Amino acid sequence: QVQLVESGGGLVQPGGSLRLSCAASGSVWSPNTMGWYRQAEGKQRELVATIDSGGNTKYADSGKGRFTISRDNAKNTLYLQMNSLKPEDTAVYYCYYFAHPFMLAYWGLGTQVTVSS
């Protein structure tokens, strides 16, 4: 079992920056993919970005050029650096982990990001 705990959310002004973290504990397997999804009120959950254990990244168009996903394998921690934030980025951001050998997916409980003046 894998536990995921997000942190770093909060209230920021448009144009500001925020850095989200996701600490993974338990049985972490390779190869794996970790990523960030978000869900705005009244909307469906959508992909933000993913990164696999080889360092390959993918970004949704919504955050491309503004967001950077990274991971520190020694700390079992995932990050999302968000710059030039817009009000439409307001959502609950969820960390996820997928273990390829076992076809198992895990989700964190989410952290609220609010972009408003």
Number of C-alpha atoms within 10 A of each C-alpha: 9 18 17 22 18 23 16 14 18 14 14 18 14 17 14 14 16 18 16 21 20 26 18 22 14 10 9 15 15 12 13 19 20 26 26 25 19 22 19 17 9 6 9 8 15 15 18 23 23 24 20 19 14 10 12 11 16 16 18 14 11 14 17 12 12 13 20 19 23 20 20 10 10 6 10 14 18 25 22 23 14 20 17 15 22 17 15 12 20 20 21 18 27 25 28 25 25 21 19 13 10 10 8 12 15 14 19 19 13 22 21 19 22 21 21 16 9
